[in-house]
Amino acid sequence: MPIADLLTIEPSLSIFYSYARELGDIARMLEGPADRKLTVLAPTNKAVMALARKPHQSQELEEKIEISEQEFSEKSTENVRRWVGSHVIPAAVDMANSQSYDTLVEGKAIEFACKESGRPEDCVLDNDVHISGVREASNGVIYIISSTIEVD
């Protein structure tokens, strides 16, 4: 079963997946073939709801007094793409080693600090993000995280 199907049936990840579905190219990656492995760091609904600024929002948009509807839509989509892309690594992650992995966002990498056990639950991402669950898929793995990855 591909990552997209697992995200569909995992109710605690529905907000993250609703944002990912807005992005056709990323949605297709999540549905993709088994020969291309992805690592998805999927925050729980609770983690997304706790954000002060939702993924489609940005300080830049809040500061502009006048903005066209088209510009607002484009900026919102760009913000969602950066946020979702920061949670997707286009490769399998080796939990036996502490190292950094590039995400879909250019210049954004996630640092994995893992204990020798190699268990995902014993890894810390970017110094304070913890893995609370794992779902294996035909085209990769979903690591359920209890907070979100910082975009910048």
N, C-alpha and C positions, 0 to 999 in steps of 0.2 A: 504494500500500500504506500503510495507516495506521500510526501510531507503535506501536500495540500489536503489530502483526504484525512490525515490524522488531525490537522488543525480544524477541519470541519466538525469532527466528532468530539473534540476536546472543548467543552463549554467554558472552561476557565481561561481559554486563550482567544475567545471570539473577537474581542476588540482589536487585538493585534492583527488577527487574520482579516478582519474587515478593512483595515488600512492596507494590508498587503494586496488584497483583491482589487483595490482601486488602481493598482499599478500593473498594467497588462504584462509587461516584460518580466517583472518579478513574480507575478502570479503564475506565468507559464513555467518559470524556473522551478517553482514549488510543485508543479504538476509533472515536471520533467522526467526524463528517462533514468533508469537505475544506474546507467554507466557514468552519470555526472553526480558526484556526491556533494551535498550541501550541508552546512551546519547552521541551524536556525536557533538563535537565542530569543525565545519567545517569552515576553513578560506576561505575567498574569493580568487578568482584568483589573484586579485590585491595584497592581503596580501602575497600570496606565491611568486609572482613575485618580491616583494620588499625585500625578504630575501637576505642577502649578500652571504650566502652559501645555495644552494638548498638542499632539504631533503636527497638526495642520496649522497651528498658530505660530507666530513669531513676533518677537519684539519689534522688528522692523515694520510689520503690518499694523501693529497696535499704535505705533508712533505716527504713522501717516494719517493725516486728517482726511484727505481726499484721495481716493484710489478707485479706478474703474473696476467693474465687476469682473472683467476678463483678467485684469492684472491680479486681482485678489485670488481668483481661481488658479491662475498659473503659479503664484507664490505659494498658495496652500498645497498644491500638488508637489511642488519642489520640496517643501518642508516635509511632507509625508514621505517622499522618496528618500530624502536624507535620513529620516528617522528609521524607516523600515530597513533601508540598506545598511544602516549601522548595526542592525541585528542579524544580518545574514553574511556568513563567511562562505565563499564559493569553493570550499574544500573540506575534507574531513579533518577533524582536530585530533591530535595525538594527546590523550590525557595522561600519558606516562611521562611527559616532559612539560616543563614550564617554558612557554614561548609565546610570541606574539603572532597574530594572524590578521591579515588584511581583510576588511569587509568589502561590501559592494561600493562603499563610498570612498572615493579616491582620497588617500591621505589618512583614512581612519583605520586604525588597527586595534584589536582587542588583545590585551595581555592576559594570558592564562597562567596563573600561579597554582600549580598542582602538587599535591603531596605524592609520595612514592607509591601509594596504594593504586593510583591510576583511576580511582573512582571519581566520576563527575561531581558527586556531592562533596568531595574533598578539594575541589578547585575553587579559587576565587578569581573573578574576572575584573579587570581594571580596578583592583584594590578593594572593592567593596560589594561587588555583585555576586550573589551566591546562586548556585544551581540547586533547585528543589526537586526536580524530576527529569526523567529522560523518556523519550519516545523514539524508538527505532523505526525508520521508514526505508522503503526500497531505494530511495534516492538520497539518503542521508540520515540525519538525526536532528531531533528537536530537543534542545535543552531548555527546560522551563525555568525561568528566572523570576525571583521575587521582587526585583526592581528593574529599572530600565537602564539601557546603555546611554551614556551621555553622547550627544551628537557632536558637540564641539569640545 
